[in-house]
Amino acid sequence: MWVRWKPEHDPCPECGFSWGIAVTGAVELVRGSPARYEEAVRGRDATAPVLPGAWSPGQYLWHMVDVLRNGTERLWTIGIDPENGVPCWDENELAEVRSYDRQSVAVGLRAYERSVTGWCEAAEEVRSDALTVHAELGTISASDVIRRNAHECRHHLVDIQKAPVPEVGSWSDSESRTGAATDAG
């Protein structure tokens, strides 16, 4: 399995995330993200791929729910049972098993908000220099997990923002799935 833990460049050329961000800054980036995700998803067709071969805004949203839930568990492991280590997971396999493409965007926004809250609590409870072993990457710290998850948060928001914004006055089926008001006549 290919693991992209950290981009080759700092800052990330696609989203501008700086890996030198303070841990507290990374936590605040994630804490402030639910409103940005809601605005980005609700303003776009949540079911159409953002680019050919890429996920849709809704799929990126559900991916981020899982990123932060998994990140929460990794932070708990580092703080509570670091000897256990943390396993790898494949985002594409999880997307298929959880049917990201069929999930409700409205529910995803609620789940994202809740996952952010839990993740921030875990990030603030663990010592940032605490360590554990990742199954493929070797030794990682809580600050590595926090920055990695904050990068995912920024990066996938930028991915969602690549999706076209529907023209004013156009209506699509995705509007009903994202909770946008519709006029059935």
Secondary structure, 3 states (H helix, E strand, C coil): CCCCCCCCCCCCCCCCCCCCCCHHHHHHHHHCHHHHHHHHHHCCCCCCCCCCCCCCHHHHHHHHHHHHHHHHHHHHHHHHCHHHCECCCCHHHHHHHCCHHHCCHHHHHHHHHHHHHHHHHHHHHCCCCCEEEECCCEEEEHHHHHHHHHHHHHHHHHHHHCCCCCCCCCCCHHHHHHCCCCCCC
